[in-house]
């Protein structure tokens, strides 16, 4: 009996999702979905649609939105410049302590953002390990500045990029790079002309996730850069201050903007998501 006959005898392959779902699995799944979706639906339902345009065009909202977009974009560019080489190092180079380095790179993923802000202050503050030298030598201070916002966002967002790019590099076929090397291409040429095009979707997905994480950063930003309107007040900080001021409608409107950005990003990454089937 041939392989084709065996397949025919076994019948057509069963499609995923066509089997009946057991009730003990269905009920918790629906409850979990409701738990995640209902708070988001609450934002949409309770949104002050009548005064939405006034809230969106308020000077404070526009300033916070502009600052968020600018700092998140700059932080993402910095993460690309440093994160892609770091991901390549972790994926392609064997060296002692690589597992430890990989663990340290992913620490900001699980580290409370406020703790990250405190750590940044201890390093880049005026009396920090590097901050005191930067201040005395170059007159540069990072805390409570717009640059400090970029630093805080990059610190918490870079691991998303590194993990995505490292995964893409590990899944890429190295035979193309080996073929380029046999044709006389140097390592840099092979990296820029062969490796990067191969992992471009992973770099793009990691960059977008990195940008989204930077856009939504709160804890490290408020700890390291403060909450000064027009200087360090990003959208998440503006939501917090508006809520603290008792303006629930304004906080809902600002939250909806961040929600819309998040949904748009996830929809754009649907075909590139690591767990997509």
C-alpha positions as CSV (number, residue, x, y, z in Angstrom):
1,X,0.0,0.0,0.0
2,X,1.4,3.4,-1.0
3,X,1.5,6.5,1.2
4,X,-1.3,7.9,-0.9
5,X,-3.5,4.9,-0.3
6,X,-2.8,5.1,3.4
7,X,-3.9,8.7,3.4
8,X,-7.0,7.9,1.4
9,X,-7.9,5.0,3.8
10,X,-7.4,7.3,6.8
11,X,-9.9,9.7,5.3
12,X,-9.7,13.5,4.7
13,X,-7.7,15.5,7.3
14,X,-9.7,17.0,10.0
15,X,-9.7,20.8,10.0
16,X,-8.8,22.7,13.1
17,X,-11.7,24.3,14.8
18,X,-14.4,21.8,13.5
19,X,-14.3,19.5,16.6
20,X,-16.9,20.0,19.3
21,X,-15.6,22.0,22.3
22,X,-16.1,20.3,25.7
23,X,-18.3,22.4,28.0
24,X,-15.7,22.4,30.8
25,X,-13.3,24.1,28.4
26,X,-15.8,26.4,26.7
27,X,-17.1,28.0,29.9
28,X,-13.8,29.1,31.3
29,X,-12.7,30.2,27.8
30,X,-15.7,32.5,27.4
31,X,-15.2,33.8,30.9
32,X,-11.6,34.6,30.2
33,X,-12.5,36.3,27.0
34,X,-15.2,38.4,28.7
35,X,-12.7,39.4,31.4
36,X,-10.3,40.7,28.8
37,X,-12.8,42.3,26.5
38,X,-15.3,43.9,28.9
39,X,-13.0,46.6,30.3
40,X,-12.1,47.6,26.7
41,X,-15.8,47.7,25.8
42,X,-16.4,49.8,28.8
43,X,-14.1,52.5,27.4
44,X,-16.0,52.6,24.2
45,X,-19.4,52.5,25.9
46,X,-18.6,55.2,28.4
47,X,-16.8,57.5,26.0
48,X,-18.2,61.0,25.8
49,X,-18.8,60.9,22.1
50,X,-20.6,64.3,22.1
51,X,-17.6,66.2,23.4
52,X,-15.0,63.8,21.8
53,X,-13.6,66.4,19.4
54,X,-13.3,69.1,22.0
55,X,-11.3,66.7,24.2
56,X,-9.1,65.5,21.4
57,X,-8.2,69.1,20.3
58,X,-7.5,70.3,23.8
59,X,-3.9,71.8,23.9
60,X,-2.8,69.4,26.6
61,X,-4.0,66.3,24.7
62,X,-2.4,67.3,21.4
63,X,0.9,68.2,23.1
64,X,1.0,64.9,25.0
65,X,0.1,63.0,21.8
66,X,2.8,64.8,19.8
67,X,5.4,64.1,22.5
68,X,4.4,60.5,22.7
69,X,4.7,59.9,19.0
70,X,8.1,61.7,18.8
71,X,9.7,60.0,21.8
72,X,8.4,56.5,20.9
73,X,9.7,56.9,17.3
74,X,13.1,58.1,18.5
75,X,13.3,55.3,21.1
76,X,12.4,52.7,18.4
77,X,15.1,54.0,16.1
78,X,17.7,53.7,19.0
79,X,16.4,50.2,19.8
80,X,16.9,49.2,16.1
81,X,20.4,50.6,16.1
82,X,21.5,48.7,19.2
83,X,19.0,45.9,19.4
84,X,19.4,44.3,16.0
85,X,23.2,43.8,16.5
86,X,22.5,42.5,20.0
87,X,20.0,40.0,18.6
88,X,22.4,38.9,16.0
89,X,25.1,38.4,18.7
90,X,22.8,36.2,20.8
91,X,21.5,34.2,17.8
92,X,24.7,33.6,15.9
93,X,27.7,33.8,18.2
94,X,28.7,31.2,20.8
95,X,30.3,32.8,23.8
96,X,30.6,32.1,27.5
97,X,27.7,33.4,29.5
98,X,25.3,33.7,26.5
99,X,22.4,32.4,28.5
100,X,23.0,34.9,31.2
101,X,23.2,37.7,28.8
102,X,20.0,36.6,27.2
103,X,18.3,36.5,30.6
104,X,19.6,40.0,31.4
105,X,18.3,41.3,28.1
106,X,14.8,40.0,28.9
107,X,14.8,41.3,32.5
108,X,12.9,44.6,31.6
109,X,10.0,42.5,30.4
110,X,9.3,41.3,33.9
111,X,10.8,44.1,35.9
112,X,8.3,46.5,37.4
113,X,8.7,49.7,35.3
114,X,9.0,51.8,38.4
115,X,12.0,49.7,39.5
116,X,13.4,50.3,36.0
117,X,13.0,54.0,36.5
118,X,14.8,53.9,39.8
119,X,17.6,51.9,38.2
120,X,18.0,54.5,35.5
121,X,18.2,57.2,38.1
122,X,21.0,55.4,39.9
123,X,22.9,55.1,36.6
124,X,22.1,58.3,34.7
125,X,21.1,60.6,37.5
126,X,23.3,63.6,38.4
127,X,24.8,61.5,41.2
128,X,24.6,58.2,39.3
129,X,27.3,55.9,38.1
130,X,27.5,57.5,34.6
131,X,25.3,60.6,35.2
132,X,27.8,62.4,37.4
133,X,30.5,62.0,34.8
134,X,28.2,63.1,32.0
135,X,27.2,66.1,34.0
136,X,30.7,67.2,35.0
137,X,32.3,66.4,31.6
138,X,29.7,67.4,29.1
139,X,27.1,69.2,31.1
140,X,24.5,66.7,30.1
141,X,21.7,65.6,32.4
142,X,19.1,63.1,31.4
143,X,16.5,62.9,34.2
144,X,13.4,65.0,33.9
145,X,14.1,65.9,30.3
146,X,12.6,64.8,27.0
147,X,15.8,62.8,26.3
148,X,15.1,61.1,29.6
149,X,11.7,60.0,28.3
150,X,13.4,58.4,25.2
151,X,15.9,56.6,27.5
152,X,13.1,55.2,29.7
153,X,11.0,54.1,26.7
154,X,14.0,52.5,25.0
155,X,15.0,50.6,28.2
156,X,11.6,48.9,28.6
157,X,10.9,48.4,24.8
158,X,14.2,47.1,23.5
159,X,13.7,43.5,24.8
160,X,10.6,43.2,22.5
161,X,12.7,44.0,19.5
162,X,15.6,41.8,20.5
163,X,13.4,38.7,21.1
164,X,11.6,39.1,17.8
165,X,14.8,39.6,15.8
166,X,16.6,36.8,17.6
167,X,13.8,34.5,16.8
168,X,13.8,35.5,13.2
169,X,17.5,35.0,13.0
170,X,17.3,31.5,14.5
171,X,14.7,30.6,12.0
172,X,16.5,31.9,9.0
173,X,18.3,29.5,6.6
174,X,22.1,30.1,7.1
175,X,22.9,28.4,3.8
176,X,22.3,31.7,2.0
177,X,24.8,33.4,4.2
178,X,27.3,30.6,3.6
179,X,26.7,30.8,-0.1
180,X,27.4,34.6,0.0
181,X,30.6,33.9,1.9
182,X,31.8,31.4,-0.7
183,X,31.2,34.0,-3.4
184,X,33.6,36.4,-1.6
185,X,31.2,38.5,0.4
186,X,32.5,39.8,3.7
187,X,30.6,39.4,6.9
188,X,29.3,42.9,6.8
189,X,28.2,42.6,3.2
190,X,26.6,39.2,3.9
191,X,24.8,40.7,6.9
192,X,23.4,43.8,5.1
193,X,22.6,42.1,1.7
194,X,21.6,38.6,2.8
195,X,20.8,38.3,6.5
196,X,18.8,41.5,7.0
197,X,16.5,40.9,3.9
198,X,15.9,37.4,5.2
199,X,14.8,38.6,8.6
200,X,13.2,41.8,7.5
201,X,9.7,40.7,8.5
202,X,10.9,39.8,12.0
203,X,12.7,43.2,12.3
204,X,9.6,45.0,11.2
205,X,7.4,43.1,13.6
206,X,9.8,43.7,16.5
207,X,10.1,47.3,15.6
208,X,6.4,47.9,15.7
209,X,6.0,46.0,19.0
210,X,8.9,48.1,20.3
211,X,7.2,51.3,19.2
212,X,3.9,50.3,20.7
213,X,5.5,49.4,24.1
214,X,7.4,52.7,24.1
215,X,4.2,54.6,23.3
216,X,2.5,53.0,26.3
217,X,5.3,53.3,28.8
218,X,4.4,54.9,32.1
219,X,6.2,53.7,35.2
220,X,9.8,54.2,34.2
221,X,9.0,57.4,32.5
222,X,7.3,59.1,35.5
223,X,10.1,57.9,37.8
224,X,13.0,58.8,35.6
225,X,11.7,61.8,33.6
226,X,8.8,63.1,35.7
227,X,5.5,64.5,34.5
228,X,6.0,67.9,33.1
229,X,3.5,69.1,30.4
230,X,5.2,69.8,27.1
231,X,8.5,68.3,28.2
232,X,8.0,64.8,29.7
233,X,4.3,64.3,29.8
234,X,3.4,61.6,27.4
235,X,-0.1,60.2,26.7
236,X,-0.1,57.6,29.6
237,X,1.1,60.3,32.0
238,X,-1.6,62.6,30.7
239,X,-4.2,60.0,31.3
240,X,-3.0,59.5,34.8
241,X,-3.0,63.3,35.6
242,X,-6.4,63.8,34.0
243,X,-7.8,61.0,36.0
244,X,-6.2,62.4,39.2
245,X,-7.8,65.7,38.4
246,X,-11.3,64.3,38.4
247,X,-11.8,64.6,34.6
248,X,-13.1,61.1,33.9
249,X,-14.3,62.0,30.4
250,X,-10.9,63.4,29.4
251,X,-9.1,60.3,30.7
252,X,-11.4,58.1,28.8
253,X,-10.8,60.0,25.5
254,X,-7.0,59.8,26.0
255,X,-7.3,56.1,26.8
256,X,-9.3,55.5,23.6
257,X,-6.5,57.0,21.6
258,X,-4.0,54.6,23.0
259,X,-6.5,51.7,22.6
260,X,-7.0,52.6,19.0
261,X,-3.3,52.6,18.4
262,X,-2.8,49.3,20.1
263,X,-5.6,47.6,18.1
264,X,-4.3,49.0,14.9
265,X,-0.8,47.6,15.6
266,X,-2.1,44.2,16.5
267,X,-4.2,44.0,13.4
268,X,-1.2,45.0,11.3
269,X,0.9,42.3,12.9
270,X,-1.7,39.6,12.6
271,X,0.2,37.7,9.8
272,X,3.6,38.2,11.5
273,X,2.7,37.3,15.1
274,X,4.9,34.6,16.4
275,X,2.1,32.4,17.6
276,X,-0.1,32.8,14.5
277,X,-1.0,29.4,13.1
